[in-house]
Amino acid sequence: MLPVIYSEDFLLHDTGRFHPERPDRLRAIVSALNAAPWADLLQWHLPTPVAARPVEPVIEKVHSRDYIESVWLLAESGGGHIDGDTPVSPRSYDVALLAVSGWLDGVERVLATGEPAFVLARPPGHHALSERGMGFCLFSNAAIAAHYALEQPGVQRVAILDWDVHHGNGTQDIVENHPQIAYCSLHQSPCYPGTGHPEERGAHNNVLNLPMVPGSIGAEYQLAFERKVVPFLKGFQPDLLIVSAGYDANAADPLASIELQPQDFGLFAKYCLQVTRKIVFGLEGGYDLNSLAKSVVATVEPCLA
């Protein structure tokens, strides 16, 4: 059985009619998972309510109090924009807190069972910097989850793998000086946000950036996983692997130019399982609904074996 952490409250983060990071992304994924032949092997869980587990103190380990309050004030005042790409609606702050809680639930479930879990939440997080959100992202979910995991018994090292087509500049900025957290990213270059250069290695040789040229296909990603990603992650010997699972590297996706197919993400998941079965998959990008949904299904399937 594989836990899927999801709430319809995640649909309440209103980004506007034409924004690519929209609630229909989650609706498409839920529908596809429920239609999969192994749907009865999924365990659906609501995230822990924020009232039952305040998450602001956990978020403060990654984001400044001033920034957290600025997001709350923007939502409380009726909404607005952090930047041109990053809207905040009246419910966005509460939904973002619940998303963080869902990622923390994912950490707890994986550590308790030793088996993978998928956190199906929004808004995404890997572009969010300590002092500001950007790129559709409010709070840095993966980095927050990694810090939280290190507070749990028996966890000394956490690795983050980011296969979103865009470099997770926020995640890297937050963790690159932390000796107990490794960060690995495969991302299109050149592309938004223009970060993630291969010479960046982190303060403890704990960062691996693998820029992929536009038009890259699954075979090129496969080589990168076999020659670079898996050795880097295995060498770090993580007690937990967190995957920033973005699906905008699909050929059908409108926001980038990588030529992956949904089934490629199933292969990526298999590579992750070679490193450890203690994996928290958390949704980041992916904006073509059909390929997004198929890609999540492909990611989940090998985790059920």
C-alpha positions in Angstrom: 0.0 0.0 0.0 1.2 3.5 -0.8 0.0 6.5 1.2 -1.2 9.5 -0.8 -1.6 12.7 1.2 -4.3 14.9 -0.3 -7.1 17.3 0.6 -9.6 19.1 -1.5 -8.6 22.2 0.5 -5.5 22.3 -1.7 -7.9 23.4 -4.5 -8.7 26.6 -2.6 -5.4 28.3 -3.5 -6.9 30.4 -6.3 -4.3 31.5 -8.8 -6.7 33.0 -11.3 -8.4 31.8 -14.5 -5.5 31.6 -16.8 -2.6 30.7 -14.4 -0.8 27.4 -15.3 -0.5 26.4 -11.6 -4.2 25.8 -11.2 -6.5 23.5 -9.1 -7.3 21.3 -12.1 -3.8 19.9 -11.8 -4.7 18.1 -8.7 -8.1 17.0 -10.0 -6.5 15.4 -13.1 -4.0 13.5 -10.9 -6.6 12.3 -8.4 -8.8 11.0 -11.3 -5.9 9.2 -13.0 -4.8 7.5 -9.7 -8.3 6.4 -9.0 -8.6 4.9 -12.5 -5.3 3.0 -12.2 -5.6 -0.8 -12.2 -3.9 -0.8 -8.8 -6.0 2.0 -7.3 -7.0 -0.3 -4.3 -3.3 -0.3 -3.3 -3.4 3.4 -2.5 -4.2 4.7 1.0 -5.6 8.2 0.9 -4.9 10.4 3.9 -5.9 13.9 4.8 -3.1 16.1 5.9 -2.9 16.9 9.6 -5.0 20.0 10.2 -2.9 23.1 11.1 -5.0 23.6 14.2 -3.8 20.2 15.4 -0.1 20.8 14.5 0.9 24.4 14.2 3.4 24.5 11.3 4.5 28.2 11.5 7.4 27.3 14.0 8.6 24.6 11.5 8.4 27.0 8.6 10.4 29.6 10.6 13.4 27.3 10.5 13.5 28.0 6.8 11.7 31.3 6.2 12.0 34.6 8.0 9.2 35.7 10.3 8.8 38.9 8.3 8.2 37.0 5.1 5.7 34.5 6.6 3.8 37.5 8.0 3.9 39.3 4.7 2.2 36.3 3.0 -0.4 36.2 5.8 -1.1 39.9 5.5 -1.4 39.7 1.7 -4.0 36.9 2.0 -5.8 38.6 4.9 -6.1 41.8 2.9 -7.9 40.0 0.0 -4.9 38.8 -2.0 -2.4 40.1 -4.5 0.9 39.1 -6.0 4.3 38.4 -4.5 5.7 38.8 -8.1 4.1 38.7 -11.5 4.0 34.9 -11.5 3.1 34.3 -7.9 -0.5 35.2 -6.8 -1.9 35.0 -3.3 -5.6 34.6 -2.9 -7.6 35.1 0.4 -7.2 31.3 1.2 -3.6 30.9 -0.1 -1.9 31.3 3.3 -4.0 28.7 5.0 -3.6 26.3 2.1 0.1 26.8 2.0 0.3 26.0 5.7 -1.8 22.8 5.1 0.6 21.9 2.2 3.5 22.1 4.5 1.7 20.0 7.0 1.1 17.4 4.3 4.8 17.3 3.5 5.5 16.8 7.2 3.0 14.0 7.3 4.8 12.4 4.3 8.1 12.5 6.3 6.4 10.9 9.3 4.7 8.1 7.4 7.8 7.2 5.4 10.0 7.1 8.5 7.4 5.0 10.3 6.9 2.4 7.6 10.2 2.5 5.6 8.1 2.7 2.4 7.4 5.5 -0.1 4.6 8.1 0.2 3.3 10.7 -2.3 2.3 14.2 -1.1 -0.3 15.6 -3.6 -0.3 19.2 -2.5 -0.2 22.7 -3.8 1.1 25.4 -3.9 4.5 24.1 -4.9 7.6 25.3 -3.1 11.1 24.8 -4.7 11.5 28.4 -5.9 10.6 30.0 -2.6 13.6 31.7 -1.0 14.0 32.4 2.7 12.9 36.0 2.4 10.5 35.9 -0.6 8.3 33.6 -2.7 8.6 33.4 -6.5 7.8 31.2 -9.4 4.4 30.1 -8.2 5.9 29.1 -4.8 5.1 30.4 -1.4 6.9 28.2 1.2 9.8 25.9 0.4 8.1 22.6 1.1 11.0 20.2 0.4 13.5 22.2 2.4 11.1 22.6 5.3 10.4 18.8 5.2 14.2 18.1 5.2 14.8 20.2 8.2 11.9 18.6 10.0 13.1 15.1 9.1 16.5 15.8 10.8 14.7 16.4 14.0 13.2 12.9 14.0 14.9 9.9 15.7 17.5 8.1 13.7 17.7 10.7 10.9 21.2 12.1 10.3 21.2 12.8 6.6 18.5 13.8 4.2 18.8 14.0 0.4 16.6 16.1 -1.9 16.3 15.1 -5.6 14.6 17.7 -7.8 13.6 16.6 -11.3 11.3 19.5 -12.0 12.3 21.1 -15.3 13.1 24.3 -13.5 16.0 24.6 -11.1 14.9 24.7 -7.4 16.8 27.8 -6.6 15.0 28.3 -3.3 15.7 24.8 -2.1 19.4 25.0 -3.0 19.8 28.4 -1.4 18.3 27.2 1.8 20.2 23.9 2.1 23.5 24.3 0.4 25.3 25.3 3.6 23.8 22.4 5.6 26.1 19.5 6.0 23.3 17.0 6.7 21.3 17.8 3.6 22.2 17.0 0.0 20.6 18.6 -3.0 20.6 17.2 -6.6 18.7 18.9 -9.5 18.2 18.0 -13.1 16.8 21.0 -14.9 16.6 22.7 -18.3 19.3 25.3 -19.0 18.8 27.9 -20.2 15.5 28.3 -18.5 13.8 30.1 -15.6 15.1 31.0 -13.0 18.6 31.0 -14.6 20.3 29.3 -11.6 21.7 25.8 -11.0 25.2 25.9 -12.5 27.2 22.7 -12.4 30.2 24.4 -10.7 28.0 25.0 -7.6 28.8 22.2 -5.2 27.6 23.5 -1.9 29.6 24.2 1.3 30.1 20.5 2.0 30.2 19.1 -1.6 26.5 18.4 -1.0 25.0 20.0 -4.2 24.9 18.4 -7.6 23.4 20.4 -10.5 22.9 18.7 -13.8 21.7 21.2 -16.4 20.0 19.6 -19.4 19.9 21.2 -22.8 16.5 22.0 -24.4 15.3 19.0 -26.4 16.9 16.4 -24.1 15.1 13.1 -24.1 14.7 10.2 -21.7 17.8 8.4 -22.8 19.9 11.4 -21.8 18.2 11.6 -18.4 18.8 7.9 -18.0 22.6 8.4 -18.5 22.6 11.3 -16.0 20.8 9.1 -13.4 23.1 6.2 -13.9 26.4 8.1 -14.0 25.7 11.0 -11.7 22.5 11.1 -9.7 22.4 7.6 -8.3 26.1 7.6 -7.3 25.8 11.0 -5.7 22.7 10.0 -3.7 24.1 6.6 -2.7 27.4 8.2 -1.7 25.5 10.6 0.7 23.8 7.6 2.3 20.6 9.4 3.2 18.2 8.2 5.9 15.4 9.8 3.9 15.1 10.9 0.2 12.7 13.7 -0.6 11.8 14.1 -4.3 10.7 17.5 -5.6 8.5 15.7 -8.2 7.8 18.2 -11.0 6.5 17.0 -14.3 7.0 20.0 -16.5 9.9 18.3 -18.3 7.3 16.4 -20.3 7.3 17.0 -24.0 3.7 18.1 -23.9 4.3 20.7 -21.2 3.9 24.3 -22.3 6.5 25.9 -20.0 9.7 24.3 -21.1 11.4 22.4 -23.9 12.6 19.0 -22.5 11.2 16.0 -24.4 10.4 13.5 -21.7 7.4 11.1 -21.8 5.3 10.2 -18.8 6.8 6.7 -18.6 10.2 8.2 -18.1 9.2 9.2 -14.6 8.5 5.6 -13.7 12.2 4.9 -14.6 13.3 7.8 -12.4 11.3 6.4 -9.5 13.0 3.0 -10.0 16.4 4.7 -9.8 15.3 6.4 -6.5 14.3 3.0 -5.1 17.8 1.8 -5.8 19.0 4.4 -3.3 16.3 3.8 -0.6 12.7 2.9 -0.2 12.3 5.8 2.3 11.1 8.3 -0.2 8.7 11.2 0.1 7.5 12.3 -3.3 6.0 15.8 -3.3 4.4 17.5 -6.2 6.1 20.6 -7.7 5.4 21.6 -11.3 3.7 20.1 -14.4 1.1 22.0 -16.4 -0.2 19.8 -19.2 -2.9 18.0 -17.4 -2.8 14.8 -19.3 0.9 14.2 -19.2 1.0 15.4 -15.6 -1.5 12.8 -14.5 0.1 10.0 -16.5 3.5 10.9 -15.1 2.3 10.7 -11.4 0.7 7.3 -12.2 4.1 6.2 -13.7 5.9 7.4 -10.6 3.7 5.6 -8.2 3.5 2.3 -9.9 7.1 1.0 -9.2 6.7 2.0 -5.6 4.0 -0.6 -5.2 6.2 -3.5 -6.1 
